[in-house]
Amino acid sequence: MSRLLVEPSNGVPARRRLVCVPYAGAGAAVFMPWRRLIPADVALTIVRLPGRESRFTEPAFTDVDAVTDELATAVSRSSHLPWSLFGYSLGALIAYELAVRLSRPNRRAPDLLLVGGAEPPHLPRIKPALSDLGQTEFVAALRAIGGTPSEVFEHPELLDVVLPTLRSDFQVLDRYRPRAHPQLACPIVTYSGASDSELNDARVHRWSELTSSATRHRQFEGGHFFLTEKVSEVVSAVREDMDSASPAG
């Protein structure tokens, strides 16, 4: 399997796959708790981008096309199982672009796109770019968004280690420009936190414009990082949505 993909094995033959793309700065560890909650016959496949965890010494991507082109090849080679796709925050943008690429002729498209903590990428961004900020301002912005462990900010040497990857990840987002794609054929389900100050609910609902299929919106208690605060609830919703999208497996 590609270095881009991590697949914790449980020894059970899989009948479908769930590919998960983490948020900016995060690695595969974010989704590891899902192993005990996902059905045994679902192959949990987690994207591990360069610049983190076991790929720490590799330069991080700074462009969404570079990410998704390589990821599309890796996912296509991983198996021929029916599959669903979950992306969170920056990962939602990557997941959407991956779904577009794998919906082209002679590719296996996902049967479901799940996106959390993100507004649809075809809308102009209303949030300011962060990747070009000076270090003091960039660190302040990271603190405000949350999601980065507090001990990182308490140890300057650790902060210096993780900041380049975080800045590169935000460059992926900041350099992205809305583009016209054909509508996806798969359903889209959006996940958001009820108190997420990073999102505008009306804009979140416009993910429906990116598919010719059904859409659904789910809201969870919490802010932008409800994903790590409500793990059981989120995975339960993912299981239900996967079953609804492909009841026959």
Sequence and secondary structure as in RCSB ss.txt:
>XXXX:A:sequence
MSRLLVEPSNGVPARRRLVCVPYAGAGAAVFMPWRRLIPADVALTIVRLPGRESRFTEPAFTDVDAVTDELATAV
SRSSHLPWSLFGYSLGALIAYELAVRLSRPNRRAPDLLLVGGAEPPHLPRIKPALSDLGQTEFVAALRAIGGTPS
EVFEHPELLDVVLPTLRSDFQVLDRYRPRAHPQLACPIVTYSGASDSELNDARVHRWSELTSSATRHRQFEGGHF
FLTEKVSEVVSAVREDMDSASPAG
>XXXX:A:secstr
  TTEE    SS  SEEEEEE  TT  GGGGGGGGGTS TTEEEEEE  TTSGGGTTS     HHHHHHHHHHHH
HHH  S EEEEEETHHHHHHHHHHHHTTSTTS   SEEEEES   TTS   S   TTS HHHHHHHHHHH  S H
HHHH HHHHHHHHHHHHHHHHHHHH        BSS EEEEEETT TT  HHHHGGGGGGBSS EEEEEESSSTT
HHHHSHHHHHHHHHHHHHHH TT 
